[in-house]
């Protein structure tokens, strides 16, 4: 019963966590997209957004990592609770809670945490707005340079 109760509590917690953390995550993503839009007003902002993405310190990367970590945690807890269910059958709740001991074999069932960083294509795909802003700034500076060169007069 203890393992079932623990897993049921986790399942309820998942729903609450997903709802509340999902809202916070969505707000961070909206703020990041708004900031990226300001890259058209300042190349510094576009460079900062793209640099953060390429170095793995942007909102998207943080969300990818936290999602992978939460998925791993949920799987690990499920494995632990399944072990309690199987190995405390027939025990009273008190004995199951205080007398249950996990063996080394349990931890061998828990896989190592493995996070695969998003590839360059994914990163660039997520950052089309800052890339477009930088391209526009670059083209604008070329046009301005061309205009300045045409207006320049050389006195010999």
Buried (B, 14 or more C-beta within 10 A) or exposed (E): EBBEBBBEEBEEEEEEEEEEEEEEBEEBEEEBEEBBBBBBEEBEBBBBBBEBBBEBEBBBBBBBBEEBEBEBEBEBBBBBBBBBBEBBEEBEEEEBBEEBEEEEEBEEEBEEEEEEEBEEEEBBEBBEBBBBBBEBBEEEEEEEEEEEEEEEEEEE
